[in-house]
Structures are given as C-alpha cells and as structure tokens.
C-alpha cells in the first residue's frame, strides 16, 4: 500500500533535502550485489525481489527487472545520471515533494481541491487540452528510478503522488455531475467543467411547425461570442438559432433563420438588451407566419423585432437540433445552465412572454396540442424528459462515470465521442484525451509493477471501469470514426493498459470487460490493412497509429488471437526500414510519408521537423515486445540503432533540474542542428510538459532494460546490447558483468562474478559486424558461425571467474537512403557519424577510389586526438549522440551526405566507364553492387564479383562489351592498390 506521510516523515525528508548541496551529485547509486531485501521490500535495487514489470505467459523470451541490471561507466550511464539528477531535484526549489506537487496541481484544480503552487509548464498548463499526461510519465520515471537505484527519495515521491491522485479521483467521484439548482427546481449545466456538453433534441422536431415560440431560462457562466442558446438545422446553410451574445462591441442576442446560407439569413437583433451573465435570465423568440414578424425577448422585454418570412417548416426535417450548440464546429459550446426549455406551436403574445418571464415557478404551459416539447431537467441521467406529453424526450450529451481521473474536465471525452466527434481545432477542440489517459494509467501500472504500490493498481482498476462504461456504448463503426480523427483520436496504447488490467483482475466478468475495452481501441481500417500487408500509412499521424500496436500484442497475449500479433508484426515491417532514417527515427512533422521515401524535402524550405522522439520511444517498445514472441535478430539490430542514436542523442549533454533537456524533433536536413528556426528542440514547449519531454523521462531511466533477456525456461541468457553493466540473476545464482568501451571500440568482456552451472549464452552478432566477429572463452577461441545479423550460442557449464571476450572490429560503412542511393549516412559500427558543418546543402564525398579489399571506408577517414571524432574530405565526423554539451551553442551537422562517384575506378586505376550516371532498378551503381559483397578474402574473390556484376549489367543493356572489358582490365590492374 502507499506509505502514509506523517508530519515527522515530511520534516525528516525536508531536512535532508535542505542539507543537500545545491548541485546534486551525478554519481549513480550502485546496487549492493548479493545483498538481500528486507521483509516487505518493494523491489528496489539490491533487493531479492525482482519486479520486471508486465510479463506474458506465452513469451518465448523474457526480460530482467531493472533492479537486476545495473549500468556501469559509459555514455548510457552518463545520460541516465543526468535524468536521475532531474528526478531527484525537479523543480530545483529544494522541497522533496515540490515536483510531485507540480504534477498534482492541475489534477487538484480539476477535482476542486486545494492546489497550492504551480504546474509543470509546456502542455501541462491550465486550459491546455493535453494537461495531465506529463504526470503519467513522471510516475513511470519515479518507478524506474526506484527500481534502478533503490534510493528512498524516489519511492517517497512516488507514494505521495499516488496517494494524492487517489484523493483527486475520490473527489471527482463526489462532484455534482447530474443537475444543478435551477430557476425552478433543477437545471442542466452545460459545457466544461461539467460533463454535460449540450442537449440533443429529436430529429424533425420542427418539421411541421409554422408559427413558433421558443423560450428558455439561462444562467450564462461567461460572455461568449457566437455561442448558441439553441440551434435547429442541417448545417451552416439551413438553420434557425439564437446567439446569446454577438460580440464585445455588440453584446446583445441575435436570432437568425435561413435555408440558403449565412448571407441569406433573416435576423432579429437584440442589441438594446444583452443577456446578463451570472444570473438567471429568460429568453424567448416568437415567429408569426400570419404577419411575417419575429420578435426577440430578454426577461419579458422585447429586445428586437424584424420581418421574418421563413418558418421552421421552411427548413425541412432538421437533424441537428441542439440546446447549447451551434451548427458549426467553430461555434463554441454554450457555457451555461439551462432550465424550463419550451417550444410552442404558436407565436405567444408579448403579454404571455412577460408572464412566463415573471413566474417564480414553472407554470403549466398548455395542452400537448399547444406545445411541441417542454424540458424541465428535474431528473438525473442522460434523458431530458418531455413534459408536454408529446414524448419527444431529448438526450443530454456528456455522461459521467465514477473512476474518472484527469487534469481536464470529463466533458473533453464527450466531445470526442459520437455524436459530437470534435476535431483537434476550434473552440470546442479535443486533443488526444485517451492518449493522456493512457499515460496516467501506464504510470500507475508501472508504479504497481515496479514498486508494488497497491493503491496505484486500485486507481487504475477504477479508471478501467470508467473507460469500459464510456466505450461499451459504441459500435465498432462509431469507434473507428473516433479513432480516425487526426490527433484528437490518438489513444496511445490504451489497449495495452486495458489488456493488462484484464490479466490482473479478479473475476471473469471484470476480465471480460477490460479485454473488451482493450479491443475497442482497435482502429479496424489500419488493423485490417496491416493483417493483409497493405501499406496504408502514408499521411497518417505516426504516433497515433504506432502506439496501438503495442496493445495489439497485449491482446494477443491475453487471447491467443494471432491476428493481433500479425497486425503488429506487419506494421513494424512497414516502418522498418521503409520509413526509417539512419538515426533510427521516423516521420516528418509527426507524419508518415510514402513507403520508401526518406529524403523528401531535405534540401527545400519545407517543414524540417523530422524524427519525433516519441516515435522512437514507441517503436522501441513495440520492437522489444515483438522480440519476446519471436527473437529475430533483425529486431535487435533496429533496437540498437534507434536506442544508440536517436534516444541517446535526444538528451542534451548538460545538467538541469528544471528542464528535461530532451528533444522533440531531430532535424535530418543537411547543415542543421537541434534548433529549428528560433526553437531549441530540447526546450520546445518549455522543456517540460510536451509528449517527448514525457517519454524522455522514461527512456533515459531504463537504458538497461534490454541489455539482457532470458529464455522462458531460464536455460538461456541473451546478450543483446553491448553496454557496460552488471546482471544479477538470483534465480540462477549468477552475477555477470559486462566490461566494454562500446561504441568507441568493438570489444566486450563478460565475466561470471558469482554462480555456476549449465547455461546457454546467446551473443548477438550485429548486422554491421562485417569485418569479423570472434569469441574467446577463458582466452580460447571458439569455432562459431558468426553471421552478421544473428546470434551465436555458447552452451557449457560456467564457473565463477569465467570470461567471454567478444571482438567485433568497428568499421566505417555507409547506409543509403532508400529513395536516393546517392544520399548516404556514414556509420561507424552502430553509430551514426555526422559531418559537422552549417552549410544547408549536401556535402559531396567520394570513397571508392580509396577502398581496399575489406571495403572499409577507413582509408578515406583519419582519426583525431578526440575519441570518436574523425576527419574526412576536410570535415569533422562526430557521433550523432553528442548532444550540444556547451550551453548556448548548437552543433550544426549533416546526417546525410551526397556520394559522388562519377567513374568506375579501382584504387588509382580508372576504367573510363561512367558510374553514377548508370543505375540499376534499385538505384544502385555498378560500384555499389560490387562493393556490397565486401570484405573480399582475396583479389581473386574480388575479380569474381566484378565479373559477376559486369555480366549482369551487359545482359541488362547497361554496359557494352567494350565497357565490360575496360572494367575488368582496370580491376585486374588495381591489385596492388586493393591489397594495400
């Protein structure tokens, strides 16, 4: 359970914080290897209680808990320590709970609780539509920091935050969400912060009405321009409506009716008598077909009159009949209370209207023949009963349920749902409400999984009940319409958390409800396309359709329905490699482009925002989970690329306890930096509160989660990543350290510090390791078939002190853009090497003239005195992961260069045959095809490859026989150059 915080504990923790130095140390807290956990411990570093998070019974491979793997000295630990420092000290004001209190501020405000202090900033600010999501990421960060280090400060912050969120949830349950005191009896409260948004009246309610009177009592909360008291119509061209206030300069009400568009509106202006704000007011409109006159009244006083020849019947059978909503999405929902809404089928006289406005209680309105409908709102629920006796009951849009928890009003969910389906723009905009819900629920479940906080699970269960009640009302077609709304319909991995709740729930009914809700987040258009391997991603918002695939795997794990596994697997294959940059990122301006198109717009003035950091975060989560089911080395090759380049580079190399210093986008244009225009990507939206700030809290506090895996039967250890670390595998009695300076060099040593016994050790052979891969056990070489992009297995009995030495020589190579093979990135092992230069156009490099039989570009690249920094063609090459360590300076870089190889040459020997000007169907040049097979064992093997490609090119009509012979002669003469 969550800790209870006594005043003594608060003072103790506060005193410790006050005594700490202003600049907290970055030194990591190493786990005490072999130390035991105390009774009731919750799984921090050094405990005997591993908490690996979610695990599925049908995984072939499983992870270790964060508290079983400790990072050692290296770039990953350095980046992690900067984020640990942020987690300990944010926002830098000295109080231990100042950070959690900021995360709670907007939740407390929304729940009507006392909310001292301020908010995180960025998107987590009052009135921002995504507020609250950052708190979910913060929960996850604290959970991971506790599991990683065992430092009590993280658990204290986390428990306090969970306990206070529970109070907010209970307060939200207790709020008045039905009716409010009205002018006579009860009234309906419309628009935020109340869940009720507007009232939907039956279709065709005025279809046979000529003369009409519409009256209502309203209590306006704010002076809103162009907000409608009522509107009946079929859209902007056909409607009748009453505006409560036209504008600041024209604050009176206005009635309009048209069947031919806005320009043809017949209007009654009530300029002389504004509808008051903050008090009950009676408004009425009468239309008389007999004399063609319309009148507008406020509190029984005629505020305007005009000639009106149109009648409600002139509009036909209208379907959009609303109280509190206009025909356009650009019309704000009316923020008001409404009582005693009446529609008469005749034009009341001025005296009759005055009598209605003067009544202290609702008087009889006449017979059913005199009334079309009469709504009193005296009973709770979604239905507004028709008191006229005509049975034209209305529906109040905006249902509330217990278990709701958010930093914004529940009505935001109602606006997204049918029949409203609001977009992410305009005065009634909705922005990714379910995405925000997922971050909160994910954070709560991580608090439970990683620290054992039972209250966090209870809060998540109640949120799950609430989600089920909201979504179980809708058909799949209605859900698809909702999930297809750009950005507003983004739901993160809500299906993931609901499927996990299903597995954790007690009782078959709850499990079934949660699982059904998980499936409700399936967007069938792309789901069906993925199963059929139809690539329909072009133009789609990347994160919106990336994250649900993680949940598809959870549903597969809970049901065995293979379609969900297949959909996720095929989706991954549509992104990797077809939409993946050389840094492992994807997307431009947050959207997928056409399949296979990488370089579009790189040198134009179009939007330079590439590789959103959240995309890499989601793709890594998806990749990792796919590997648990199918340990395909290709997954780990991508995982290493994205983690080692985009994620590692996303954290700026400076200390901060006030900002996450995590990039939003990462520019892939030539000569740009991590500043786009005047926007610094590390501090976009204030450095706290954006989506990528949030995922950054998580990514940089869990680097160790994928270094090692084990088979489900614990007979096999997978060594996936070469990161300095210590694995403590208590179930098998092993403690294993990995010592490496990777990626500076391709050497890694595994040492069995404790334990012994039979164990298969599967060592990853990266796809880039083309210059050899050797393994020695206790100094003895092993005979292994080490193919790049595979695993090799050592199967033996291990003893304390045994060592495994891995040598995978680093080499320079290029990675070509799929849509233009002349646009290439320079890679050194797993590392993207960027050209340091600010020129906004491609730098042009040639390499083939300098290649030797090993195919390494190293002969054209020179080392420097700075580790991992090189020079070539007069430019500096530096690792992409170095992230602007000098405050105020932003290193301009080129992730891609232009490869210029005009002639088929071998060393210094030219052939006279054009190279770049002739390409095959895949965009490859002749030399590309030859050197793709490097390294070559001998000059003879090289000549064989040249002959092979030359024959293909002559057959295809790309080269003549004369050109073929010239190429063969040059290749033969170049032996000395190539052997070099």
N, C-alpha and C positions, 0 to 999 in steps of 0.2 A: 504494500500500500504506500501511498505518498506519505512522505515524512510530515509530521506536524511541526510547525515552526514556532517555538516558544520565544518570548522576548529575549531570554538568555541566549538562545542559539543565534538570534539575529544580531545581538550585541557582540557575541563572540566572533561571528563571521565578519561583521563590520569592522571590528577592531583589527582583525587580521588584514583586511583589505587596506585599512588606513596605515598600517605599519609597513605595507609593501612599498618597494621603491616605485617611483612614478613610471619608469620604463621597465616593465616586467621582463624577466629573463626569457630568452627564447629556448633555453635548454630543455630538451624533452624529458619527460619522466619515464624512465625505462621500467618495464615490468620486472618484478622480482622473480626470476626464473626459479621454479621449484617451490616457491612459497605457496602456502595453502590459503584458501579463502576462509574467512571466519564464518561461524554459523549464521545463516540468513544473508550471506553476502549476495550481492546483486550482479556479479559478473564483471566487475571492473578488471583492469589489467592486473595480473598476478594472482587472480582468484582461481580456484579449481572449477569454477562454474562457467563453462564456455557458453556464450549466447550468440550463435551465428546469425540470428535473425530468421527470416522465413526459410523453411526447408520443405520440399515436397517429397512424398514417398516414392514417386516414380523418377526422380533424378538419378541418372547414372553416375554423375559426379557431384560432389558436394563441397561447399566452402568451409573454411575455418572461420571461427569467430574473430572479430577484430582484436579481442584480448588474447588471442593465441598467436598473433603475428605482430612483432614489434619492428618498426623501422630502425635502421641503423644509419650511420653517417652517409649523406649523399644528397643529391638535388631534391629528391622526393621528401626526405626528412626536413630539409631547409624550407621548402614551400609549406609543408604541413605545419612546421613550428610557427610560421608567421600567422597561420589561421588559428592555431591554438592560442596564441597571444591575443588575437582579436576575441576569441571565445571567452577567455578569462576576464578580459578587461573592458569590453564594449559596454558603454559608450565612452569610457575614459573618464568618468566622473568620480570613480573611487568606490561607489557602493556596489556590493556584490549583486544585489537584485535590481540595480538600475537598468541593466539590459533587459531582463525579463519584464520589468515594469513597462518599458517602452513597447515591448512586443504585446503587452496586455492592454495598453491604453485604449486602442480603438475597439477592442472586444468589450471592455468595461463600458465605454460610452454607448455602444450598441445595446448592451444589456441594461442600461440605466443605472449602472453602479458608479460609485465614486472613482474617478480616473485621474489621479494626480500625475504631474509630469507631462511628458510629450510622447511623440510617436517616432518610429524609426526614420521616416522620410521616404523620398522616392515615390514609389507607388503606394507605400503604406502611410498615407496621409488622409486626413478627413475628406470625405466625399469622393476619393478615388475609387474606381469601380473594382479594383483588384486588392483592396486593402485586406490584410489578414494573411495572405499567402506566405509572407516572409516569416511570420511566426511559426508556420509549419516547418519550414526549412531550419529555422533556429532550433526547434525541438529536436530535429534529426541531428543537427550538428552537436548539440549538447550530449545527446545519447552516444554518438560516435566518439566524442572526446572522452567521455567517461569510460567507455569500453576500451579505448586506446591507451589511456594514461592511468586510470584509476584515481584521478585527482578528485577529492570530495567536492571541490568548488563546482564542478560541472554537474554533479548529481544534486547538489543543493539548489542550483539554479533551475535545473530541470524539474525537480519535485515541486518547487514553488510555482513554477509556470503551469504545470499540470493541475495542481490544486486550485489555482486561481481560475484557470479555464473551466474547471468543473463548476465553480461558483457562477461564472458567466452563463454556462449552459442552464443551470438551475434557475437563474434569474430570467433568462429568456423564456423558459417554460412557464414562468409565473406571470409574464406580461399579459395585459389585456389584448387579446388578438381577435375577439369577436366583435362586439358592438361597444359604442361609447355613449355617454349621456347625450340625448338629442334635444331637439326643440320640444318634442312631445314624446316621451318615452325614450326609446333608443334610436341611435343613428348609426349609419355605416361610415367608418373612417377610411378615406381613400388615399392611396399613394403612400410612398415612403414617409416615415419609417414603419407605418402599419403594413402588415402583409397584404391587405385588400388593395387592389390596384384600380379597378373600375368595375362597373356593373354592366353586364351583357343582357340586353332585353331580347325577347323573341324576334325571329326574322319575320318581316312582313307586318309588324305590329301596326303600322300606319297606312297600310296599302289601300284601305277603303275609306280613309278619313279625309274629309274636305275641310270643314271648319274644325279648328282645334284650339285647345288651351293646354299648355304645359306649365306646371308650377312645381316649385321645389323650395325647401328650406336648405340653405347652405351656410356653412361656417368656414370661410376661407382661412387657411393657415398662413398663406403668403400671397403677395401681389404678383401673380404670374401673368405674363403677357401671352395671349393667344391660347390659354388653356380653356377647354370646353366644359361647360356645365353639363351639356348633353349634345349628342350628335347622332343623327339618323341618316344613313346614306349607303352608297355602294363604292365610295372613294371620293377623290377630290373633285370630280366633275358633277356628282349627284349627291346632294346632302342638304339637310337643314340642321343648323346648330346655333348654340348660344355661347358666346365668349364671355367669360366673367370680366375680363379686362383687356382692352385692345393694346395699349402701350403705356409707357410712362407719361407721354405727352397727351394721351387720350385715354384716361383711366376708366372710362365708363364701359358698360357692357355693350355687346352688339349681337343682334340676331341676323342670320343670313340663310337664304334658301336658293338653291339653283338646281337645274337639271342640265346645264350646259357649261359648266366650268366656273372658275372663280370670277372671271371677267364679266360673267352674266348674272352674278349674284344680285338678288333683291334683298335689301338690308333695312334693318331698323336700328338706328344709332341711339344709344342711351348715354350720350356724352355728359348730360347735365347731372346725373345721379350715379356715381360709382357704387359698386357693390362693396360694402365695408369689409375690412379684414379683421379677423379675431373676434367676431361676434355673429350671432345668427341673423341671417337676412332672408327675406322672402323674395324670390324672383319668379316672374311669370311672363309668358308670351301668348298672345291671342292672335289667331288668323281668322278672318271672316271672308268667305268666298262671296257672300251676298253683297258686301260693299267694297271688296278688294282692298281691305285695310288690315294692317298688322300693328299691334301695339305691344310695347315692352314696358314692364313694371318692375320697380325695385321697392320693396316694403310697402306695396299697395299704391305707390305713387307712379303715375305714368311718366316714364323716363324718355319715351320716344315713340313716334308713330310714323308710318310710311305706307305708300301704296304697295300692296303685295298681291300679285295676281296668281302666283303659283300656290298650290296646296300640297299637303303631304302626299295625297294620292297622285300628284303630278310626278312624283319620284319613283313610282312603282313599288314593288315589294322589296324594300331595302333589307340588307342582311347585316350591315354594320350599325347596330343600334346600341348606343352606349351612353351611360352616365359617367362623366369624368374622363372621357377620352375623345380625341378628335379623329378625323378620317386619315390624317397624315401621321407618319412616324415622327415628323418634325414638330408635331403638336405635343407640348408637354402634358403628361397626365396631371389632372387637377388635384392639387394638394388641399383636401377639404374634408369636412364631414357633411353628409347629406341626410336629410330626413324628409319624410312625407312628400314623396315624389308622385305627382298626379298627371295623368293625361286624360283630358275631356274630349269628347267628340263634338263639341260646340265651342263657340267663342264666348267666354264669360264676359259679362259687363264689367265696367270699371268698379262698380259698387260691389259686385261679387268678389272680384280680386281683392279689393280693400278688406272685405270681411274675412277672407282667408288669411290675409297678412296680419289681421288684428287678433286672430284667435289665439288664446293662450294654450289651447289643447286642440288636437286634431278633431275636427268636426266631421260629421257624416258628409260624404261627398256626393251623394246622389245614388241613383239606381245603377245596376250594371249597364243599362241602356245609355245612361248619361256619361259613363266612364269607359275609357279604353283599358286603362290599368291604373293601379294605385299601390304604391310600395311604401311600407311603414318601417321595415328593417328592425322589428321588435324582437325577432328570434335569432339566435346564433346559427352559424352554419353557412354553407355556400349558397343556399337558396334564399332569395328575397321573394316572399310570398306576395301574390297579387290579391289585395284586399277588396278589389272591385267585384269579385265573384266571377270574373271572366276567365280565370285560370291561365293567365298569362304570366306565370312565375318567371322571374329573372334569375340570373346566375351572377354571384359575386366572384370575380376573378381574383384569386390571391389567397389560397388556402394555407393555413399554418399548421404545423405539427410539432409535437414535443420531440426534443432531441436536437433541435436546430442549434448550431453553433457557428457563428461567423462574426466578422467585424463590420459587416454591412447588413442592411435590412433583408429580411426573408423575401420581401417583395421582388428583389432582384431575380430570384429563381422563377417567380411567377411571370415576370416579363419575358423571360426566355422561353418558357413553356407554351404549348398550344393553349389557347388560340392566339396568344399575343405574338410570340416568336420575334422579339425585338432584335435588331442588329446591334453591332458594337459602336454605333454612331448615333448622333442626335440627342435630344434632351431626355429621352427615355432609354438611353443606351444600356446595354448589358455587356459586360466584358468577362468572359471566362469564369462564371461563378462556380461551375463544377470543378474546374481546374483548381481554383482556390480551395474548394472543399477537399479535393484530393491531397493537397499539400498539408493541410491541417490533419487529416486522418492518417496520412502516411507518417507524419511526425509523431502522432500519438501511438501508432502501432510500433514505430521504431523505439519509442520510449518503453513500450511494453517488452518488445523482443530483446532489446539490448540491455535494459536495466531492470526488467522485472516490475515496472511500475503498473500495478493492477488498476489503479484509478484511471490511467490513460486508456487501458483497454475498455473499461466501463464507459468512458466518454465516447470512445469510438463505436462501441456497440449501439449506444443511444443515437449517435449520428447515423449509423447504418439503418436503424429502424426508421428514422426520419426520411432518409433517402429512399427506402423501399416504399414508404407511403406516398412520397411525391411522384415517383416514376411508374408505379404499378398501375396508375390510372390511364396510361397512354398506350396506343397501339405502336407496333414497330414502325409503321409508316410515319406516325407523328414524331416518334423519337428520331427517325432518320432526318426529318425536316429540321429538327432542333440541332442535331449534331453536324448538320451541313452548313450552318450559319457561320460565316467566317469569324474567327476569333471568339465571338460570343458563345459558340457551341463547343469551344475547346474544353475538354473534360479531363485533361491529364490522363492519369492511369486510375481513374475511379473504379474501373472494373477490377483492377488489381487489389485494391484495399477491400472491396466488397467480397471478392472471392476468398481472400484471406480470412475475413470475418466469418464467412461460411464454414471454413475449416475449423475455426476456433470456437464456434457457437455450440451451445448445449441444446440438444433437441432437434429433431428432424425438421420441424416446421420452420424454425429460425434459419437453419442451414439452407433450406429450400428458398426461403425468402431472400436471403442475402445473395445466393447464387443467381436467382432470377434477376435481381437488381444488377449484379455484375454483367449479365448478358444484355441488360437493357442499354448498356453503353456501347454496344456494337453498332457501328455505322455500316449498314449492310452493303452500301454501294461499293466502298473500297474493300470491305471484308470479302465479298464475293469475287471482286476483281483479283484480289491477292490470291485467293484459293485457285483461281483459274489462270494465274500468272499473267493477267492483263495489267500492264503498267499504265495506271491512270493517275499518276502522282503529279504530272505537270500542272503547275499553277496552284497546287494545294499548299496550305499553310503547314510547314514542315512539322512543328511540334504537335499541332492539333491532331495529326494522323499518325505520328510516330509513337507517342506515349501509349495509346491504347493497345499496341501490340504486346507490351509487357503484360498487360492484363489478360490478353488472349492466352498467354502461356499459363497464367494462374487458373483460368477456366479449364484449360486442357488438363492441368494437374489435378483439378478437383472432380472432373467428369470423365476424363479419358476420351473426350470428343476430339479426334485428330484434326478436324477442320481448323480448330483454333491454333494448333501447333503449326499446321501447314500455312495458314494465313500469315503468322508472324515470321516464319522462315522465309517465305516468298517475299514479304515486304522487305526484309533485311537485304535480300539479294537484288532488290530494285534500287536500293540506296548504295550498297557496296558492290562494285566500285563505281556504278554508273552515275552517281551524283556526289562523289566524294572528292574533296580537294586533297592535296598532298599533305596537309596538316591533319587529316582525319575528319575535318569538319564537313558540313553540308549546308546547302541553302544559300540563297541570295535574298536579302531583305526579308528573311524568315520564311521564304517560299521555295518549294522545289521547282527546278527548271525542267526542261525536256531531258529525257533519258540520254545519257552520254554527252551532254553539253556541259563543259566545265569552264571554259574561258569566256563565255559570252559577256561582253561589256567590260572586260578587264582594262582596256585602254580607251574607254569612252568616258563621257561625262555622266553616264547613268549611275544609278544607286550603287555606291561602293560597299554597302553593308553585307559582308559575307559571313559564313560560318558562325552562326549564332551559337554561343557557348552552351546553351540549354540543349541544342540538338545533339552535340557531342555527349553530353550527360545522358540523355535518353538513349542514344544509340549504344553507349557502353552498357547501360543497364540491360537493354534488350540483348546485346551480344553475349553478355555474361550468362544470362538466363537461358539462351539458346544452347550455349556450351554445356550446361548442366544436363540437358537432354541428349545432346549429340556433340561429343567432344571433338569437333572438327578443328584442326589446327588453323584453318582459314579464319575462324572467329578470333583466335588469339592474335593472329597477325594484324587484323584490323584493330583489335583492342589495344595492342601495344602502340600502334600508330596514333590513334586518337588520344590515348592517355598521355603518351610521351610527348606529343606535340601540342595538340590544341588544349587539352586540360592543363598540362603542366605550364604552358605558356600563358594561360588565362589569368594566373595570379601574379600580379606585379611584384617585382623583387624589391619592395620597400616595406618597412614596418608601419602598421597602422592599427589603432584600436578604435577608430571612429568610422572607418570605411572598409568594406570587404576587399577593395582593390582588385576586383575581378572584372574581366572584360565582358561586355555584352556581345559585340560583334568583333570579328577579327578580319581585317582587310586583306584581301588576297590580290589586290591590284599591284602593279609594278610601282615601286618607289613610294609607297605609302607607309603609314605607321599605325599604331594602336590609338591614334587620334584621327577622327573623321571630321573634317571641317574644324569647327571650334570645340567639338565634343570629344572629350577624353573617354575612351571606351571603358577604362577602369572605373570611372566615376559617373558614367551615364546614369541619369536619374538619381544623382546624389551619392552613388556608391553604396547605398543600402536600399533595399525595397524593390529592386527590379527582379525579374524572373531569374536572370543569370547571376545576379548577386546571391540569390537564394540557393540555386543549385551549386554555386561556388562554395557556400558554407559546407555543403555535403561533400563535394568532390575532393576538396583539399584536406578533409579529415578522415578519409577512408582509403588512402592510396594502397594500403596493404591487403585489401580485401580479395584481390585476385592473384596475388603472387603465387600462392599455393592452393591447390584443391586436393581432395582425396576421393577415391572411388567409394561408391555407396557401401561396399563391404569392407572398407578400410584396408584393403590389401595393397593399394597403390597410392603413391604420392605423385601428384602432378606438379612440376616446377614450370610455371607458365611465364613468369616475368623475371628478369634479372635485375632485381632491386635489393640493395643491401638490407638484410632483415634477419630476424630470429623467429623460427617457428617452434612453438611449444605444443606438442601433440600429446596431451596427457593420456588419452585413451590408449595410445600405443606405446607410451613411455619414452617418446623421442623428443629431444630438443636439438634442432638443426639450425645452424647459422649459415647465411649466405654472405660471403665477402666479395664485393665487386666494386669496380670504379666505373662500371657501365653507366652511361654510354661512351665515356671517354675512351674506353678500351673494351674489347670483347672477351675479357677473361672473367670467370666467376668460379668461386670455390664454395662448395657445400661441405660443411663439417658436422659430423654427428657428435654433438657435445654430450648428450646423455642418451641412454637407452640402447637397445639392441634387438635383433630379431629379423625374421624374414620380411622383406618389403620390396615391392617393385617401385622403382623410381623412374617416372617418365619425364624426360627432359625435352623441352621444346627446342626445335631447330627452326629458328626464324626463317621466313621466306627470303629475307635479304642476305642470309648467310651463304653466299655462293662461292666464297673463297676458302671454304673448308670448315669443318666442324669436328673437333676431336675431343674425346673424353678420356680422362685418366682416373682410375680408382686407386687410391693409395700410391700414386705415382706410376701405375701401369696402364699403358694404352689399352683401350677397348676396341674390339672389332665390331663396328656398328655401321649399319646402312643409314647414314645421316643425310637424308634428302631435305633440301630446303623446303620449308612449309610442312613439317611433320613433327613427330615425337620419336625419340629413341628410348628404349627401355633397358634399365639395369635391374636384373632380378637376382637377388642374392640375400644372404644373411649379413646384416650390418652390425658393427660393433662400435662402441664408444671410441672416438678418435678417428674413425674412417673419414676419408676425404674423397670428394668428387671434384675434379678440376675440368672445367669446360673452357675450350678455346675456340672462339668463333671470330676470326680476324675481321676487323672492320674494313670496309672498302667504300670508296665513292662510287655512286651509280646515279642514274637519272630515273625519274619517274615521269612519264609522258602524260600530258592531258589527253583524254580520250578523243576529244573533238578536233584537236590540232596537235599532232605528234611532234611538231617542231617547238611547241611550248612545253618546257620541261622544268622539273624541280630537281635540285641537286640534293641527294640523300647521302648521309654517312652512317652506315648501319641503320638504326631505327630513326635517326634524327634528320629532320628537315633542316638543311643549311640554307640560310637566306643570304642574299647579296646585300650588303649594307651600302645603300645609295638612295638618294632622294629624287633621282630623275624619273618623271612619271611616264616612262615608256620602257619597253623590254630592253634589257642589256643583252647583247649578242655574243654568244660564246661558241667556240669550235673546240672539239675534243678528239675527234677520230684520228687526226694526224699524230697524236701523242700516245695512242693506246698501244699496249703490249698484249701478249697472248692472254694475260689474266683478265683483260677487259676493264681493269680498274682505271678510273679517271685520275688517279693519284699523280701520274706523271705531269699533269697539267695544273696540279694544285700543290702549293707549298705550305708547310707548317709555319707557325709563328711561335713567339715566346708565350703566348696566352693559350692555355688549354682550350681545345675545341674551337680555335679560331685559325683560319687558313686564308691564303690569298690565291687568287686566280684571275688572269686577264686584267690585272691591276686593281681588283676589287677585293674587299674583305668578305670572307664567308664566316658566318657566325650561327650558332644554334638558334633555332626559332624559339626555344623555350626560355631564352634570356629575355626578361620582360622589363625593359626600361628601368634599370636599377638607380639611375640618377634622377632625383626629383626634379620635375620641370622639363626634363629632356625626353624626347620620344624618338627612338631609333627608326629611321626610315629603312625599309627593306624591300627586297624583291623575292617573294616566294617562288616565282617562276621566271625563267629566262628564255630567250629565243635562241634556239640551236641553229647555227648557220654552218652547213657542211656542203658547199657548192659542188665539190668534185669527189669522185670515188678515189680515195687515197689510202695508202697503207704506209704509215710512217712518213718518210720523206719522198716516197715513190708515188707519183701521180699516174693516173690512167687516161686522163683527158675525157673521161665519161662523166656527164652530169649526174649528181647525186640528189640534191634537194628537189630538182625540177621534175623528177620521175618518182612516183609513189605507187604503192600497191593499193588494193581495195580497202585496206585498213589504215591508210595514211602513212605507212612505213616506207622509208627509203631503202635503197639497196644495202647501204652500210648498217642501217638499223637491223635489218634482217640477219646479216652476217654476225654482227657482234651480240645479238640476242642470245647466242649459244655460248658466249664466254663464261668461264675461262676455258681455254683450249690447252690440252695436255702437251701438244707439240705443234710445230709449224705444219706438219703433215695433216694433223686434225683440222687445223685452220684452213689449209688449202682445200680439204674435202668439203668444208662448209661453204667456201667461196664458190666452188664448182657447183655444188647443190643449188644454191640460191641463183647463181648465174643461169643455170639450165632452166629453172622455173621462170626467170624473167625473160629469157629468149622465147620460151614457149608461150608466154602471155603477151608477147609482142612489145614488151617494154624496152628491150635491148636488141640490137642486131648482133649477128655472129661476130662482126668485127669488134663491136664494143665488148662482147663477152671475152674475146681473146685478149683485148687490151687490159681488161680487168685481171684475167688470170696471169698475164705476164707481170703486171705490177705486183700482184700478191706473191708471186714466186720470187721476184727480185727483192722484196722487202723483208726477207727472212731475218737479216741481221737487225734491222730496226725493230722487228716484232719480238725477237728473242731478248733484245736489250737487257 
